[in-house]
């Protein structure tokens, strides 16, 4: 592994045999860290926003979830 710092970025070079699934998890974490690095939001504000987003998703998708669940029941009974 080679880590190089330039004026604008940090470059990490890894051998090709590195597990890409685990690498993707690391990249997701680093993307999160980059996106939130300058945030001044408190954890309470983040939690409230997450709650609102989840509630909005359920309001929008509730019918679809029920239809999918009912369809699965129908398909299971046919087997």
Order of alpha helices (4+ residues) and beta strands (2+ residues): beta-beta-alpha-alpha
